[in-house]
């Protein structure tokens, strides 16, 4: 009989608001998995006693750092605390589908050589017109991901959900870096690991409600290649999205949502023309995007 894989889920946060309980509740509502260690590493904003009480109810281990650090530094702490077969990194502003964890564990069990898995991320229903337009961009990216090399590409690796075989993760170099999801994708390959994109699973999130937050996220993404090439050398081939794939995704989204797709073109152009400088956005200690924290409507 195949060994049943164990898992640890870890969240990094610097926000300290009760909205994190939405995320915790959705993860603890997962179906088809045994009880698992759940760790939150927090800093910057202290967690109040009311939230701590709720976290204890959900059997969450909370570690509060006195010194503020970036996401990767906190993920290193989760890695050190994880004693299970699989370690999952996620964030404080997502909602899990009930079958995410069981689907991912089945993938790892079926494919012993797989060392890293990521999944699609979908925006929740928009609560503002700006968010509706931004959701178009997410939809185009998701379509592009699926059409490009069956999902095995850097775009498919998202910080909102990354699952690793712990024995492989413990070998990773984990430098202080801002765009950690892209970095982990390439680090996994460098270590000889195999990657899967589990399209049957989904994690939900909320897009920014204003241009300021969206521009910050977009600029960080646009500069990500500059940050990771320091560790992997020339990645121009891996970062070049096939034009036919991008066109197919954009045309499909336009046919499904023509008006907002047209409007998104202007938002896209704005973020390219007025993108923030690398020094402003490639900081491992991120500025919090407050409008994305309350995910459920």
MITOR-425446 format. One record per residue (C-alpha): residue number from 1; residue in three letters; x, y, z. Coordinates in pm, whole numbers, m for minus. Example, Ala and Ser with C-alpha at 12.3 -4.5 7.8 and 13.67 -1.06 7.14 Angstrom:
% residues 2
{1, "ALA", {1230, m450, 780}},
{2, "SER", {1367, m106, 714}},
This chain:
% residues 297
{1, "UNK", {0, 0, 0}},
{2, "UNK", {115, 354, m75}},
{3, "UNK", {203, 567, 224}},
{4, "UNK", {m54, 834, 303}},
{5, "UNK", {121, 1169, 271}},
{6, "UNK", {115, 1417, 556}},
{7, "UNK", {111, 1793, 512}},
{8, "UNK", {177, 2122, 687}},
{9, "UNK", {10, 2449, 585}},
{10, "UNK", {190, 2773, 660}},
{11, "UNK", {75, 3135, 629}},
{12, "UNK", {301, 3440, 642}},
{13, "UNK", {146, 3770, 744}},
{14, "UNK", {239, 4121, 853}},
{15, "UNK", {m117, 4254, 874}},
{16, "UNK", {m265, 4120, 1198}},
{17, "UNK", {m632, 4182, 1118}},
{18, "UNK", {m928, 3955, 1191}},
{19, "UNK", {m977, 3909, 816}},
{20, "UNK", {m715, 3634, 838}},
{21, "UNK", {m976, 3421, 1013}},
{22, "UNK", {m1166, 3393, 683}},
{23, "UNK", {m860, 3230, 532}},
{24, "UNK", {m799, 3003, 831}},
{25, "UNK", {m1162, 2889, 839}},
{26, "UNK", {m1161, 2803, 468}},
{27, "UNK", {m841, 2600, 505}},
{28, "UNK", {m967, 2412, 811}},
{29, "UNK", {m1287, 2332, 615}},
{30, "UNK", {m1082, 2123, 370}},
{31, "UNK", {m1227, 1781, 288}},
{32, "UNK", {m1053, 1448, 238}},
{33, "UNK", {m746, 1516, 453}},
{34, "UNK", {m649, 1421, 806}},
{35, "UNK", {m581, 1679, 1075}},
{36, "UNK", {m263, 1865, 982}},
{37, "UNK", {m19, 2112, 1140}},
{38, "UNK", {m118, 2472, 1062}},
{39, "UNK", {139, 2747, 1123}},
{40, "UNK", {114, 3125, 1101}},
{41, "UNK", {430, 3336, 1113}},
{42, "UNK", {344, 3700, 1185}},
{43, "UNK", {521, 4032, 1240}},
{44, "UNK", {472, 4410, 1204}},
{45, "UNK", {114, 4431, 1337}},
{46, "UNK", {58, 4246, 1668}},
{47, "UNK", {m219, 3984, 1673}},
{48, "UNK", {m480, 4080, 1932}},
{49, "UNK", {m610, 3839, 2195}},
{50, "UNK", {m950, 3795, 2027}},
{51, "UNK", {m785, 3672, 1707}},
{52, "UNK", {m545, 3451, 1904}},
{53, "UNK", {m840, 3288, 2079}},
{54, "UNK", {m1000, 3206, 1742}},
{55, "UNK", {m671, 3072, 1607}},
{56, "UNK", {m642, 2839, 1906}},
{57, "UNK", {m994, 2715, 1829}},
{58, "UNK", {m874, 2622, 1480}},
{59, "UNK", {m562, 2457, 1626}},
{60, "UNK", {m325, 2703, 1460}},
{61, "UNK", {29, 2747, 1586}},
{62, "UNK", {105, 3120, 1591}},
{63, "UNK", {461, 3249, 1592}},
{64, "UNK", {497, 3626, 1634}},
{65, "UNK", {835, 3768, 1541}},
{66, "UNK", {954, 4078, 1723}},
{67, "UNK", {1173, 4174, 1427}},
{68, "UNK", {999, 4247, 1097}},
{69, "UNK", {1118, 4049, 795}},
{70, "UNK", {1016, 3965, 439}},
{71, "UNK", {794, 3682, 322}},
{72, "UNK", {1078, 3442, 240}},
{73, "UNK", {1237, 3486, 582}},
{74, "UNK", {908, 3385, 743}},
{75, "UNK", {867, 3096, 499}},
{76, "UNK", {1209, 2970, 609}},
{77, "UNK", {1068, 2948, 960}},
{78, "UNK", {775, 2743, 833}},
{79, "UNK", {1018, 2517, 649}},
{80, "UNK", {1216, 2456, 967}},
{81, "UNK", {902, 2379, 1167}},
{82, "UNK", {755, 2143, 905}},
{83, "UNK", {804, 1773, 985}},
{84, "UNK", {558, 1638, 728}},
{85, "UNK", {594, 1499, 374}},
{86, "UNK", {441, 1806, 209}},
{87, "UNK", {472, 2175, 299}},
{88, "UNK", {231, 2435, 162}},
{89, "UNK", {292, 2809, 161}},
{90, "UNK", {m9, 3037, 135}},
{91, "UNK", {m110, 3392, 228}},
{92, "UNK", {m347, 3571, 463}},
{93, "UNK", {m594, 3695, 201}},
{94, "UNK", {m715, 3385, 16}},
{95, "UNK", {m998, 3135, 36}},
{96, "UNK", {m940, 2765, m29}},
{97, "UNK", {m1172, 2543, m225}},
{98, "UNK", {m1261, 2249, 1}},
{99, "UNK", {m1088, 2000, m227}},
{100, "UNK", {m756, 2180, m282}},
{101, "UNK", {m554, 1992, m25}},
{102, "UNK", {m688, 1646, m108}},
{103, "UNK", {m634, 1707, m482}},
{104, "UNK", {m276, 1819, m430}},
{105, "UNK", {m193, 1528, m200}},
{106, "UNK", {m333, 1284, m458}},
{107, "UNK", {m109, 1441, m722}},
{108, "UNK", {200, 1402, m506}},
{109, "UNK", {106, 1043, m422}},
{110, "UNK", {43, 952, m786}},
{111, "UNK", {367, 1111, m912}},
{112, "UNK", {657, 1042, m671}},
{113, "UNK", {894, 1254, m884}},
{114, "UNK", {679, 1566, m854}},
{115, "UNK", {840, 1806, m608}},
{116, "UNK", {631, 2122, m649}},
{117, "UNK", {267, 2195, m733}},
{118, "UNK", {79, 2518, m792}},
{119, "UNK", {m285, 2574, m883}},
{120, "UNK", {m513, 2825, m1062}},
{121, "UNK", {m614, 3137, m872}},
{122, "UNK", {m948, 3300, m942}},
{123, "UNK", {m1076, 3641, m834}},
{124, "UNK", {m1391, 3654, m628}},
{125, "UNK", {m1689, 3848, m760}},
{126, "UNK", {m1593, 4213, m794}},
{127, "UNK", {m1737, 4472, m557}},
{128, "UNK", {m1626, 4774, m760}},
{129, "UNK", {m1605, 4870, m1125}},
{130, "UNK", {m1226, 4904, m1111}},
{131, "UNK", {m1198, 4554, m970}},
{132, "UNK", {m1417, 4418, m1251}},
{133, "UNK", {m1174, 4558, m1504}},
{134, "UNK", {m867, 4426, m1318}},
{135, "UNK", {m1026, 4080, m1302}},
{136, "UNK", {m1002, 4070, m1682}},
{137, "UNK", {m624, 4076, m1654}},
{138, "UNK", {m632, 3784, m1410}},
{139, "UNK", {m856, 3590, m1647}},
{140, "UNK", {m619, 3648, m1938}},
{141, "UNK", {m322, 3532, m1732}},
{142, "UNK", {m505, 3217, m1621}},
{143, "UNK", {m597, 3132, m1978}},
{144, "UNK", {m241, 3199, m2093}},
{145, "UNK", {m103, 2972, m1821}},
{146, "UNK", {m322, 2680, m1929}},
{147, "UNK", {m236, 2713, m2298}},
{148, "UNK", {139, 2752, m2243}},
{149, "UNK", {328, 2424, m2199}},
{150, "UNK", {33, 2263, m2017}},
{151, "UNK", {74, 2502, m1728}},
{152, "UNK", {444, 2433, m1667}},
{153, "UNK", {563, 2795, m1683}},
{154, "UNK", {660, 3067, m1440}},
{155, "UNK", {322, 3242, m1470}},
{156, "UNK", {146, 2945, m1312}},
{157, "UNK", {348, 2961, m993}},
{158, "UNK", {168, 3191, m750}},
{159, "UNK", {253, 3289, m395}},
{160, "UNK", {m107, 3235, m290}},
{161, "UNK", {m53, 2859, m306}},
{162, "UNK", {271, 2668, m348}},
{163, "UNK", {308, 2306, m239}},
{164, "UNK", {644, 2128, m204}},
{165, "UNK", {786, 1796, m103}},
{166, "UNK", {944, 1901, 223}},
{167, "UNK", {1267, 1709, 162}},
{168, "UNK", {1317, 1909, m160}},
{169, "UNK", {1213, 2240, m6}},
{170, "UNK", {1472, 2197, 269}},
{171, "UNK", {1743, 2198, m1}},
{172, "UNK", {1626, 2526, m156}},
{173, "UNK", {1830, 2841, m133}},
{174, "UNK", {1596, 3098, 16}},
{175, "UNK", {1745, 3446, m25}},
{176, "UNK", {1576, 3770, 79}},
{177, "UNK", {1378, 3829, m238}},
{178, "UNK", {1058, 4015, m322}},
{179, "UNK", {915, 3803, m606}},
{180, "UNK", {934, 3469, m429}},
{181, "UNK", {683, 3275, m641}},
{182, "UNK", {884, 3319, m962}},
{183, "UNK", {1199, 3239, m769}},
{184, "UNK", {1062, 2911, m628}},
{185, "UNK", {955, 2795, m974}},
{186, "UNK", {1308, 2830, m1109}},
{187, "UNK", {1477, 2706, m792}},
{188, "UNK", {1272, 2386, m809}},
{189, "UNK", {1395, 2327, m1164}},
{190, "UNK", {1754, 2409, m1069}},
{191, "UNK", {1737, 2147, m796}},
{192, "UNK", {1624, 1886, m1051}},
{193, "UNK", {1267, 1888, m928}},
{194, "UNK", {952, 1830, m1130}},
{195, "UNK", {664, 2077, m1137}},
{196, "UNK", {290, 2028, m1183}},
{197, "UNK", {4, 2268, m1237}},
{198, "UNK", {m309, 2119, m1080}},
{199, "UNK", {m591, 2272, m1283}},
{200, "UNK", {m859, 2083, m1090}},
{201, "UNK", {m791, 2286, m774}},
{202, "UNK", {m859, 2656, m715}},
{203, "UNK", {m766, 2923, m465}},
{204, "UNK", {m972, 3244, m451}},
{205, "UNK", {m851, 3599, m384}},
{206, "UNK", {m954, 3962, m424}},
{207, "UNK", {m790, 4198, m672}},
{208, "UNK", {m696, 4554, m568}},
{209, "UNK", {m972, 4814, m546}},
{210, "UNK", {m759, 5105, m661}},
{211, "UNK", {m490, 5194, m913}},
{212, "UNK", {m225, 5267, m651}},
{213, "UNK", {m224, 4910, m517}},
{214, "UNK", {m261, 4757, m863}},
{215, "UNK", {30, 4960, m998}},
{216, "UNK", {249, 4842, m712}},
{217, "UNK", {166, 4477, m778}},
{218, "UNK", {202, 4515, m1154}},
{219, "UNK", {538, 4693, m1125}},
{220, "UNK", {673, 4422, m896}},
{221, "UNK", {571, 4158, m1150}},
{222, "UNK", {722, 4352, m1441}},
{223, "UNK", {1058, 4376, m1263}},
{224, "UNK", {1062, 4016, m1139}},
{225, "UNK", {1297, 3892, m1410}},
{226, "UNK", {1562, 4144, m1304}},
{227, "UNK", {1553, 4004, m953}},
{228, "UNK", {1566, 3630, m1025}},
{229, "UNK", {1835, 3636, m1298}},
{230, "UNK", {2088, 3705, m1023}},
{231, "UNK", {2033, 3346, m911}},
{232, "UNK", {1964, 3166, m1239}},
{233, "UNK", {2133, 3359, m1517}},
{234, "UNK", {1964, 3435, m1849}},
{235, "UNK", {1593, 3352, m1829}},
{236, "UNK", {1479, 3541, m2139}},
{237, "UNK", {1353, 3221, m2304}},
{238, "UNK", {1152, 3117, m1998}},
{239, "UNK", {1002, 3466, m1963}},
{240, "UNK", {903, 3499, m2329}},
{241, "UNK", {535, 3417, m2356}},
{242, "UNK", {447, 3276, m2703}},
{243, "UNK", {255, 3543, m2892}},
{244, "UNK", {5, 3289, m3025}},
{245, "UNK", {m77, 3175, m2671}},
{246, "UNK", {m122, 3530, m2541}},
{247, "UNK", {m336, 3626, m2841}},
{248, "UNK", {m557, 3320, m2796}},
{249, "UNK", {m612, 3401, m2429}},
{250, "UNK", {m684, 3770, m2493}},
{251, "UNK", {m925, 3700, m2779}},
{252, "UNK", {m1114, 3443, m2576}},
{253, "UNK", {m1150, 3686, m2284}},
{254, "UNK", {m1263, 3963, m2521}},
{255, "UNK", {m1536, 3738, m2664}},
{256, "UNK", {m1652, 3656, m2311}},
{257, "UNK", {m1621, 4007, m2169}},
{258, "UNK", {m1573, 4263, m2449}},
{259, "UNK", {m1633, 4596, m2270}},
{260, "UNK", {m1414, 4532, m1967}},
{261, "UNK", {m1144, 4375, m2185}},
{262, "UNK", {m1135, 4693, m2392}},
{263, "UNK", {m1108, 4903, m2076}},
{264, "UNK", {m837, 4677, m1936}},
{265, "UNK", {m616, 4766, m2234}},
{266, "UNK", {m594, 5122, m2096}},
{267, "UNK", {m513, 4999, m1746}},
{268, "UNK", {m247, 4768, m1887}},
{269, "UNK", {m92, 5051, m2088}},
{270, "UNK", {m96, 5281, m1786}},
{271, "UNK", {92, 5029, m1568}},
{272, "UNK", {355, 4981, m1838}},
{273, "UNK", {411, 5349, m1909}},
{274, "UNK", {409, 5459, m1544}},
{275, "UNK", {552, 5149, m1376}},
{276, "UNK", {734, 5210, m1051}},
{277, "UNK", {1111, 5180, m1031}},
{278, "UNK", {1265, 4849, m919}},
{279, "UNK", {1404, 5006, m602}},
{280, "UNK", {1053, 5105, m498}},
{281, "UNK", {887, 4765, m542}},
{282, "UNK", {1157, 4497, m515}},
{283, "UNK", {1167, 4522, m140}},
{284, "UNK", {1129, 4191, 46}},
{285, "UNK", {923, 4373, 309}},
{286, "UNK", {608, 4456, 118}},
{287, "UNK", {366, 4741, 174}},
{288, "UNK", {27, 4593, 263}},
{289, "UNK", {m251, 4610, 2}},
{290, "UNK", {m540, 4681, 237}},
{291, "UNK", {m818, 4657, m22}},
{292, "UNK", {m742, 4289, m95}},
{293, "UNK", {m766, 4164, 263}},
{294, "UNK", {m1140, 4108, 297}},
{295, "UNK", {m1191, 3838, 35}},
{296, "UNK", {m1554, 3731, 85}},
{297, "UNK", {m1823, 3973, m26}},
